[in-house]
């Protein structure tokens, strides 16, 4: 995120006096913080406080509707609270009016303000789905035009990809195929480019500034040299370059002096949230998974291109990192008693080598035009171990979600450990307690997995599949950190069996999956959905997600099939999950239904709706979060009570919107069932002015 602030500060003095050259002092007394930095920090604070309150630890599928609603509310609150303290920092007219309204509403904007403030979403996201969800939620509070949403989403996704080790070509292909054409160079458009405040005419240009750069500083200079809305273009380019290269310490320290105490406090809060340790060598270690199997003489063009790209980026890294004294690699090797020769280097024990020595070895291999991919990979692994930010932190939680094996959670508390397992994340039950000695063995087994060498995402391939089409994710939390997320579809790390052993899972045949064919009307077309409910039967009514927005609809189960994951009638990676089964409605008028019942490690909650004398009553219960005892001080009960008039009004509204003549409790179960239902129900009532009484005990 600091890259956005640096781009804003450096570009501030050129916004209305363009400088179409890279030759200028990076910082000067004329530099200042503009609205770009203020709003970036406001979005950062919104995400931090939202995440701190968020119950869901493992956002594999992005954000729930309740998450999005709460994040939008928090974004408005933070943007107005912080933004009103800086009324003269350069807001546009429409945004300034939005800023000072009591009940601000989005104004269908596609201005580049959507993209200049979005970088915290890209840095906070642990998956592409989460990057997209965060970007859409924080942007829609003002820039709800499709082009505004697209601009913010493109930047957040590109930042997330850069953080996960994607190469520039991969980022370019992603943006060009899903967002904007990037078929131009900065030199081609510089002379004719003019001031423009739309996402369409600034976001692709800012992304190309990053793609053409050779270092963080070069990216900022390229963005300023383009002209136009200089501070905003640089504020979009900056975080992309930060995610890819990192920020030199001198530039970082100089930029932070421009923040006053209020803004600096928000930045410090953000840095604590995301982690203060910054990987110095990520631009190099990302090639762990991008090098060919052999050498520079690889007969395949793609392999040669990857090695040449590595050599090129290493040279750029060396030019921008004089502190590593790469120009004197012979002296560095001599200090470590290493004599340069191909045979000597091949047989070199590297477990004790430090970063300068490893960099000197790589520099020597490049200069000698002798790049052996397998050897370079060993050097990069050692460099990654040195650079790994979680090297000295104890693991607290490890959660595996797998389409064939279910969900398994290892929870470390103090000196002990607990294993929870279930068919799905909301069905976890305590399976085993570990003694301090056994818990220590689990931690050692985890360290031996060396997940720092893993890919963040394993795409589906034709070779090395764990199980064709199966989605999996591994969420890990370390002490004092938000945690990290690995995920894949079909393919997996080489030491996958060792990971399964950590949870006591046999590496044999995965459990069968349950695939249901459902229809939305009698005799209608059938659609395939997965479920973890082993009790589901033909004839059951279920709620399923439909369409790109996953709108909830009622469907009828027409068939139930249990099969091996690789024998499913439709690819499992593209098969959505049934959300829930509707309760059976007795012949007499229904009087009570469970909207949700949740049991997971440290949490047991339920919400029940019933009708009494024509009045709707909702009762909720939370049994606490202490896994060592059943009841604790956090136990609470809450109640919603509606008058007969409000109950009737609610029923009519739901019938009209759904086009269904079902009774009220059935409509409530469909529309508001599940763990997110209470928040959606409360928001629905408040929006539609359906009054209720609320009590908590």
N, C-alpha and C positions, 0 to 999 in steps of 0.2 A: 504493500500500500504506500510505503514511503516514496516509491518511484513516482506515483501520481503527484505527490506534494512537491517533489523536486522538479518534475516537469513543469508544474504550475508556477513555481517560484522563478525558475530560469526563464520561462517564456513570458512572464508577466510584463516585462518592460518592452516586449516586442509585439504585443497584441495589436496595437494600433500604429505601430511603426515597425513594419516587418524588416527583417534582416535576412536576406536570401543567400546566406553563406554560413558555413560551419565555423568560420573564424571569428570568435568573440570570447570575451571573458565569461566563464560559466556563471559566476555570481558577481554582483556589483551592489553598490549602495542603492541603485535604482530598483532592485528586485523587491518584491513584496508578495505576501500571501493573498490570493483572491478567493472568490466564492468556490472555485474548484476544490481547493484544499479544505475549506470549511465544511463543504457538503460531503466530501470524501470521509472526513473524520466523523461527521454526524452519522453517516451510513455505517461506519465501523463501530461506533458506539451502539447503534441499534442492533447490529448483529451480535455483538458481545453480550449485551444484556438479554437479548432474545435467547441465545444459546445457554446462558446461565440458568434461565428459567425453564428450559425445554426438558421434558421428561425423556424423550426418545434419545437413546444413546447412539443408535446405529442407523443413520439415515441412508440406507442402501438405495431405497427407491425414491429419494428426493424428499420433498416436504408434503405433509398432509395438508388438507384444506384448513384445518384449525391452525397449523403452524403458519401458513401463509397469512391468515387473517391476523394473527397475533404479531407477526413480523411487520405487516403493513402498519398496524397501529403503533408499534414501537418506532418505526421509521419516521412516521409523521411527528411523533412526540419529540424524538431526538433532533430531527431537522429543524423544527420550529424553536425548540428550546435553545439549541446552539446557534442556529442561524440568526435569531433575533438579537443576539449579542453582537453581531457584526453587520449592521444594516447597510454599511457603505462599502462592502467588499466586492461589489460588482454584479449583483443579481440582475437577471433580465427582468423586464417589466411584468410579464405574466407570473413568473416565479416569485417575484417580490410581493405581488398581491396575494398569492397563495400562502406565502410565508406568514403574513400577518392576519390571515382570516381565522376566526374562531372555529369554524368547521370546514376546513379546506377540502376541496374536491379535485380530482385529476382533471386536466384541461386539454386532453387529446394532443399533447405536444410530441413532436419527433425531433426536438432540438438535441444538440450534442451534450447537453447537461446530463442526459440519461447515461451516457457512456463515460463522461469524465469523472463521475463519482462512484462508479460501480466496482472498482478494483477490490474493495474488501470482500465482495462476494466470491471473486475468483480465488482469493487467498484463503478464505475460510472454508471453502467447499472441500469435502473429502471424496466426492465423486462428481462425474459430469452432470448426473441428474440433480445433485444438490446445487451445483453451480448455476444451472438453469433455473431451478426453483427459487434460489435466493435472488438472482438477478431480476426475475419477473416480479417477485413480490416487492422489492424495494423500489423498483422503477415505476410500477403501476400507480403509485400514490400521486404522481404528477404526470409522467410521460406515458400515458396509456395508449397512445397511438401505436399500431403494429410496428411501424418503422422505429419508434423510440424503444420499444421492447426489444426489437431485433438488434439494434445497435448495442444496447447494454448486454444482451445475452452473448453476442459475438465476442465482446471484449472479455467477459467473465469466463467463457469457455476457453478462449485462447490463453488466458492467464493460468487457468487450471491445467491445461495441457503442458504449458511451459514448466510449471512446477512439478509435473509428474514425469518430466524427462523426455517429452516429445521433441523431435528434431524440427527445425524450421520448415522443411519440406512437408512434414506431416501437419503442422499447424496451418501452413498455406493451403494445403488440400482441404482441410476441414472447413476453413472459412470460405474458400472459393466454392465449395460444393454445397454448403448449407446457408451462407449468408450474403457474401458480396463477391463480385468478380475482382480479382487482383492482378489483372493483365496489364500492368503499367509499371514504370519505374519512377522514382522521385525526380530524377534528372529530366525525364520526359515531360513531367507536368509542372515543374517548379516555376518556369517563366510565366505560365498562363494561369496558375492557381490563384484564386481570389478568396477573400474572406467569405466564409459560409458557416452557418451555425446549425446545420442539419446533421443528423447522424449519417445520412446517405452520402454526404460529401466530406465528412471528416473521419469517420471510423475506418473505412478501408484505407484511406491515406495514412492514418496514424499506424495502422497495422503494418503497412508496407515499410514505413520508416523503421520499425523494429526489425522486420525481416531482412532489410538491407544492411543493418548495422553490424559492427564488429565488436562492440563492447557497450556497456551501459552508457557511458558518456557519449559515445558516438551516436547512439540512438537518440539521445536528447538533442544533440547538436543537429542531427538530420531532421528531426521534427521541427525545430525552430527555423531551420533554413528553408523549409517549404513555404513559410509565410502563412497568410490567412489568420485564423483564430489561434495564434501561436501558443498561448498558455494552455488552451484546452487540448490541442493536438498533442502537445508534449505531455500533458497530464494523462492522456490515453496511452501514448507510447511508453511512458516511464514505467508503469507497473508491469507491462509486458517484458520490458528489458530487465527489470528487477527480478522477475520470476525466472528468467532464462539465464542471466549472467550473475545476478547478485549486484550489490551496490558497493563501490569502493568506500573504505572507511572515512577517508578525508571528505568525500562528497557528502556522505551521510551526516557527519558531524557538523559540517558547514550548514547544511539545509536545516537541521534541527534548531539552529540559533534563530531562525526566522519565526518560529512558533512562540506565541506568548504562553503564559503559565496555564491558561485554560486549555488551549489546543495541545500543548505538550502533555498535560495530564491525560487527555484522551488517547494520545498516541502511546504513552507508556502503558495505559490499560490494555490497548490493543496488542502491544508487543508481549505483555504478560500472557494474554489469551492465546496468541498464536505460537509463543515460544521464542525466547531471545536468542537461542543458538541458531546461527545461520550457516548452512553448508557452504564452505568456501570453494569447493571443487565440483559442485553439481554440474557445471557446464561440461566437465570431462567425464565424471562417473556415470552420467546418463548413457554413455556409450557402452556400458556393460552389456546392455541388451540390444545394441545396434551395430556391433561389429560382426563381420562375416566369420565363418568357422575357420578359415585359413589365413592367408597373408595378403599383402598388397598385390601379389600376383594372382589373386583369386580370378579364375576364368570368367566368373559371372560379373557383368557390368555393375549390378547393384552392390556387390561386395566391394569392388574397387571404389565405387562412389562413396561408400560409407567410410572406408579407410581414409580416403582423401579428405572427406568432410571432417573426420576426426583430426587429421594432421593440420588442416586449415584452422579449425577452432582452437586447437592447442596453441598454434602460433599466435592467434589473436589474444588468447589468454595470457601468453607469455609477455606480449607487448604491453598489456594493460596491468601486469602484475610484477613490476620491477623488484618488489620485496622478496621474490622467490629466487632472484639471481640466476635465472635460467641461462643467461649468457655465459656463465662460468660453470657449466655442468661438469666439466672435467675436474675442477677443484672440489666440487661437492662430492663426486664419486671418490676422489682420492682421499678425502677426509673420512670416508666410510670404508676405506681399504678395498675398493672395488676397482678392478682392472677391466677396462672395456674390451670385451671380445664376445663374439656370438656364443661360443661354448660356455664361457664364464658366466655370462648374464643368464643363459638358459638354466644353469644349475644353481643359481643364486638363491639362498634362503631369504625370503622377504618378510617373514613374520615380525622382525624387529626393525625394519626400515621405517624412517620417518617420511613425512610428506616431501620435504625438499629433495631427498635422495630419490624418491619415486619419480618426481617430476624431472629430475636430471636424467634418469634412465630413459624416460619417454622422449625427452628432448634429444638425447644422444641417438636413439633409434630413428627418429625422424630425420636428423641431420645425415645419418649414415644411409638413409633411404632403405632401412631394414626394419620394416614393421611386421612383426609376427602377431597376428590377431590373438592367438591363444595366450601368448606371453603378455601382451598389453592388457588383456582381460584380467590376468593375475595381478598385475600392478594396480589396475583400477579397483579391483576388489579390496586390496590392502588400503588404498586411498579412501575408499568408501567406509571401511571400518574405522579409520582415523577420524573421518568427517561425520560419522553417524551421530545425529543429535541425541539419540536415546541410549547411547552406549553406557552411560553411568546411571541410568534411571531404572528402578524396579518396575516390572510389569504388574498392573493391578487387575486388568480384565482382558480376557481373550474370548471372543465370541465368533463361532463358526456357524454360518447359515448355508445350508447345502440342500439342493433340490432332492437329492437321493438319501441323505443321512439325517435330515432335519436340522434342528438348532441345538447347539451345545455351548454352554457358557462356563468358563473357568473364572472364578472370582477369588482373588487373593485379598485377605483381610488380616493385617498383622502378620503373624507367623503361620497362619493356617490358610487352607484353600478349600473351596466348595465347587462341586460340579453340578450344573443344572442341565437337563436335557428335555427335549420335547419335539413334537412334530413341527411346531412353528414357534416364532418368538413369543407369542402370547399364550403358549401352552407349556412353558418351562416348569419343571418340578425338580426339587432337590434330589439328586441321585447318590451323591457320595460326599463325605467329609474327609479331608486329608489332615494327617498329623503334621506338626511343624517339620519333621524330617521329610515326610513325603511331599509336602509343599515345596521344600527346598529342592528336591529332585525334579519336580515339575518346572521350577524356574530354570534350573540348569538345562533341562531338555529343551525348553523354549529358546534359551540362548544358543544352543547348538544348532537350531534351525537356521540361524543367520539370515533372518528375513530381510536384513538390509540389502541383500543381494537380489531380492525378488523384484519382479515387475510390480507396478501398482495395479495394472490391468492386464489380464491374460485373455487375448482375443481367441475366438474359436478358430481352430486350425484343423487340418486333415491328419495331423500326426500328433502323438503324445497326448491323446485325450484322456481325462480322468473318467468322463462318461459323456457321450455325445449329447450336446444340447443343454446340459445341466448348468444352471446358474449357481454360483457360490460367492460368498463374501467372507472375509475375515477382518473383524474389527478389533483393534488393540488399543488399550489405554495404558499409558505409563504414568508413574507418579508425577503429578504436577503438570500434566499435558492433556490436551483435548483428545489425543489419540489419532490413529491412522487407520486407513481402510485399504485392504487389498480385495480385488474381486476378479472374477473371470467367468467365461462361458465355455465349458468343455475342457479347455486346456488348463494346466495348473503347474505349480512349481515342481522341480524334479524331486524334492524331498517331501512330496505330498503324503506318502504313507507315514512318515515320521510325524507329520502334523496330526493326522488322524489318530495315531497312537497316543498323542498327548491327551485326547479326549476319550481314550479307551475304545475307539472305533476300529473294528476290523477292516482291513483294506480290501476285503473281498467284495462280493456283489452288493451294490447299494439296495436299499429297500425299494419295493415297487412304488410307483407313483399312481395316483388316482386321477383319472381324466374323465370328466363328465361332458356329455353332449347336452346342451340346453337349448330351449326354444323360447321365443317371446310371445308366441301365440300358438294355439293348437294347430298342428299340421304345418307350422311354419319352418323356416330354414333353421338348421341346427348349427350351433357354434361350440367350439371346444374350450373348456376351462379346466384348470387344475384345482385340486382341493386337498387339504390335509385332514379333513373330517372323515374318519373311517366309518362313521355311522350313516353317511349320506346314502339315500336310496332313490330309486326311480320314483317320480311323483312328488318329490320334495320341491317346495318353492324356495328359491335362493335369490340373493341380491348379488349382481355381478357388475363389474365396471365395463362401460361401453364407450368407444370412440377415443379420440386423442386426449380429451379432457377427463376420461374415466368417469363419466356420469353414471350414477347408480340406477339400475333398472331391475325389476323383478323378472325372473325367468323360471321355467319349469324344467326339472331334470328329466331328460328323456332316456339316458343310458348312463351306466357307470362301468368304467373299465379300469382294472388294475393291471399294470404292465411294467416291463423293464423300461427305464428312462430312454434307452436308445430305440425302443420299439413303440414309442408313443405315436398316435395317429397324426400328430402335428408337432413340429419342432417345439420343445418345451420352452426354449428361450423366447419364443413369440407367443406363448400361451399364458394368458392372464389367470389370476387366482380368483376363485369364488370368494366373495367378501364374507358372507355369512349365510346361514340357513335361517329362514323365517320360522318362527314358532308355529306349531299347529294351532289353528283357531277352532275351538269347539263349536258345535252346532248352535248353542245358545250364544247370546251376545258376549263377546270377549270382555273380561273385566281386568285382566292383568297380563303384562308381558315384560320380559327382561330385555332391555335395550342393549346392555352388554354386561359381561362378567369376565373379569380379567384376573389371571393369576400369573405372576412372573416373579423372579427372584426379588425379595424385599418389597413386594407390592401385591395387594389383593384389593380390587375395587369392583363395585357393581352399581348398576343403575336400573331401577325397575319403575315402570309406568303402570298406573291402574286408574279405573274410573269408579268414583264413589258418588252416588246420587247426582250423576250427570256432570261431576266436576273432575278434572284431570289432576292427578297427584303423581309426582315423581319423587322417588326416594333413592338416595345414593349413599354408599358406604365405602370408606377407605380404611382398611385394616392395618395400615402402618407399613413401615419400610425396614424394620429390624429383623434380619433373617435369623437371629438367635432366639426370638420369642414371638409368640403369636400376637400378643397385644402390646402396644406401646403408647407413649404420650402423643404420637402423631395420629392415633385413631380419631376418626370424625365421621359424622353423619350429616347429610344435608337434604333439604326438602324443597320442592317447588309445588305451589298450590295455585290453581286457576279457578276462577269463578265459573259458574255454569255458562254465563254469557261469553266469557273469553274462550272457554272450551269449545263451544259451538262455533265461534268465529275461527278458531284455529283449525277445526275440522273442515270447515267450508273452504278455507284458503288452501289447505293441503289437497283436498279433493279436486279443486279447480286446477291447481298447478300440475297434478299428476294425471288428471283425466281418468281417475279411478274412483269407483264407488265404495272402496273398502272402508271398514270401520277405522276410527281414529287410531287405535293402538297398532293396527297393522301398518297404517301410513307412517306412524312414528318410527316403527321398527325398520321400515324401508329407508326412510329419509334420514333418520338420526341414529340408527343402530351403530354399534362399534365404539371403540375407545375415543374417537374424535367427535362422537355424536353429541355429547353434552354441550361442548363449545359451539358447535354449529346450531344446535337447538336454541341456545340462549341468544346467539346473534340473530337468528331468524325471528324470534319473538320480539327482540328489541327493534329490529328494522321494521317489522310490520305492526308495531305498536300494540302488541298483544300483552296485556299487563299480567303480572303474576306476583305472588309473595314468595320470598326466599328466606329460608332459615338454615342456620348451621349450628350443630351441637358438638 
